[in-house]
Amino acid sequence: MKKIFNFCLGLVILSLVTLWQLQKSALAEVYFLDIGQGDAVLIRVAGQNILVDGGPDNLLMYRLGEVLPWWDKKIDYLMISHFHADHYMGFIELLNRYEVKNILVSAHQPEEDFLFNTWQQALEQHHLQPQIVSPGERFDFDIGENIFWKIMSADSEHKDFNDNSIVVKFSIGEADLLLTGDLTSLKEELMLKENLDLEAELLKVGHHGSRYSSSLEFLQKVKPQICVIQSGLDNSFGHPHPETLQRLEASKCQILRNDSLGTIKIVTDGDFWQVE
């Protein structure tokens, strides 16, 4: 009996050590949530939950429940890349169910419409005040000098909201993630002229794989190894477009799509990204 007890105890200890090592090795987890035709990316680093965009409806709540522990109801940073419904409608209900600490937005806000007014009312109800971000602004995780995230672009001058998308780069050691909202090739070209450090092994493909995004020149600058497309199954826009897929294939990145894979989880230990 004692041998059996010792054996079982050994298995428990081994399991706990293995679990601890796995948790220790993953500095960051990124979930590209399957929320249909829209964007929603959850980044978990150093005990913080950062949610970039919230999809077109309350399916966001279900997807978050699939990837977050039941007791974790905290969003440290909520970011709206731009004010199109498929990027922030899901946040209205999220405010009722999660404790949101910080909200980041671009300076370009829409003229009053029903959705935006509803969003404003939700903010007032929860006593929240969004913060307008600026290019070059940096947020540190306080677990290392090379673990941070930075606003690469946050425009307010374009009539097309897509080109006002906040572009943010996460640097986790040697592993980088670039989120581009619905950026079009027009704004991509402007960013290239600024000679920004856009290189990132992991790229969220702009505008759900639209033909008007992800120019070959932009992809050559970013040099992605993994490209994730957030598009809904059989969407009416035809995303991702064949032309865009050809450019992504020419860049030799691994192409992952929510419409065929569901929610996509990618982790890093600070050296490289690994798809789980």
Buried (B, 14 or more C-beta within 10 A) or exposed (E): EEEEEEEEEEEEEEEEEEEEEEEEEBBBBBBBBBBBBBBBBBBBBBEBBBBBBBBBBBBBBEBBEEBBEEEEEEBBBBBBBBBBBBBBBBBBBBBEBBEBEBBBBBEBBEEEEEBBEEBEEBBEEEEBEBEEBEBEBEBEBEBBEEBBBBBBBBBEEBEEBBBBBBBBBBBBBEBBBBBBBBBBBBBBEBBBEEEBEBEBBBBBBBBBBBBBBBBEEBBEBBBBBBBBBBBBEEBEBEBBBEEBBEBBEEBEBEBBBBBEEEBBBBBBBBEBBBEE
